């Protein structure tokens, strides 16, 4: 789905138009991937809640929580971006019958 590595900071968001194996069009309508923002938001919110529970149990100060939480979210942004798009394609894409001989 993605031609470049997730570790490439400038091209992690580039998405193929078509699948190189089965020629499936990933974005079948304009704005299809806008919905993935909600999935990414859910991932980020869940991560922040988890960090909040951990920080409360460890009695961290507010500044220490921010020093840990902000870099964590920034470093995980490429992964959250990609996996939200992948989940959206698996959940909502109108899949057609594929040629089983391709796999």
N, C-alpha and C positions, 0 to 999 in steps of 0.2 A: 504494500500500500504506500510505503514511503521510500523514495529512491536514495535518501541520504540517512546517515546514522543519527540516532537521537543525541549523540554527543557532539554533533556539529552545531555550534551555537547560532550560526546564521542561516542554516538551511533545515533545521529540524521540523519546520512547519510545511515544507514543500510536500504536496501530495500528488501521486500519479493520477492522471485523469482516468486511465483504464488499468485493469489488472493485467500484469504481464503474462499470466498463465491462462486465464479464461476469458479475457477481454471484457470483463464486467465493468460498466461505467460506474464509478464510485459516487459521483455527485449527479444523481439522475434529474435533479431540478435545481434551479438557482436558489441559493441560500439553504440547501439541505444541511450543511454542516453547522449552521447557526445553532441548531438544537444541541450540538455537542457542548456548547458553552454551559448549558444547564447541568450536564453530566460532570463536567470539569468543576463547576461550582460545588456540586455535591461532594466530589472527591476532596476539594480544598476545605470545605466545611467540616467534613468528617475528620480530616487530619487535624484541623484546629481544635475540634472538640476533644480528640484523643490527647493532643498536647496539653490542653487545659486540664484534663483529668490527671495526667501525669504530673504536671507542675503543681497542682493543688496538693497531691499526695506527697510530693517532695518538698513542699513549703518554699517554693522559689519566689523571688521577688518579681514584680511586674516587669522591671527592666531586663531581668535575666530571661523571662519568658519571651520578650520581644527579640532579644539577641539570638535566641534559638529558633523561634517560630518564623521570623521573616526570611533568614537565609534558607531555612528548610523549604519553605514555599517557593522561593525563587529558584532553588536548585532542582526542585521537582516539577517545575512548570513544563518543561519539554515532555516529560513522561505523562503528566496529567493531560496535556494537549493531545498527544498521540492516542493514548488509551481511551479517552473520551470519544474520539472519532472512530476508533475501531469498534467500541461497544455500540455506538450509534449505527454503524453499518450492519453489524450483526443483528441488532434488534429491529431496526426499522426499514431496512432496505428491501425493496420488492424483488427478491431473488427469483431468477428464472431457472429453468431446467438447464443444468450444465452437462457438458459432454464428459462422461465418466472416464473416458480414455485419456483425458488430460492429466489425471492424477494417477 
